[in-house]
């Protein structure tokens, strides 16, 4: 985990273009995405978040 690659939950929500942060908190607390609490804020590994996003992509086996 690179210190320069850490983002807050708010930044993660902005990156994913979502308004609710609950899902992001759930992903971090459940260990799906690496992160840690620093004071009152959660810091998330941006690479883990992007890898998780890629894993969620659905591929079309039958293109038009």
C-alpha positions in Angstrom: 0.0 0.0 0.0 1.6 3.2 -1.2 1.0 6.2 1.1 0.7 8.5 -1.9 -2.1 6.3 -3.3 -4.5 6.6 -0.4 -7.8 8.4 -0.8 -10.7 9.2 1.6 -14.1 7.7 1.3 -15.4 11.0 0.0 -12.7 10.9 -2.8 -13.6 7.3 -3.5 -17.3 8.3 -3.9 -16.4 11.1 -6.2 -14.2 8.8 -8.2 -17.0 6.3 -8.6 -19.5 9.1 -9.1 -21.9 8.0 -6.4 -23.5 10.1 -3.8 -23.9 7.5 -1.0 -20.8 6.4 0.8 -22.4 3.5 2.7 -21.3 0.9 0.2 -17.7 2.1 0.2 -17.6 2.0 4.1 -19.1 -1.6 3.9 -16.4 -2.7 1.4 -13.6 -1.4 3.6 -15.0 -2.7 6.9 -15.6 -6.2 5.3 -12.0 -6.3 4.0 -12.9 -6.4 0.3 -10.9 -3.2 -0.2 -7.9 -2.4 1.9 -8.0 0.6 4.1 -7.6 1.8 7.6 -9.0 4.4 10.0 -6.9 7.5 10.6 -8.6 9.6 13.3 -12.2 10.0 12.1 -11.5 9.3 8.4 -11.1 6.1 6.5 -8.2 6.0 4.1 -8.5 3.6 1.2 -6.0 2.1 -1.2 -7.0 3.6 -4.6 -5.5 0.6 -6.5 -7.6 -1.8 -4.5 -10.7 0.2 -5.3 -9.9 0.3 -9.0 -9.2 -3.5 -9.1 -12.5 -4.1 -7.3 -14.3 -2.0 -10.0 -12.6 -3.9 -12.8 -13.6 -7.2 -11.2 -17.3 -6.0 -11.1 -17.4 -5.4 -14.8 -19.6 -7.7 -16.7 -18.2 -9.0 -20.0 -20.5 -9.6 -22.9 -19.8 -13.1 -24.2 -22.1 -12.6 -27.1 -21.4 -9.2 -28.8 -23.9 -7.9 -31.3 
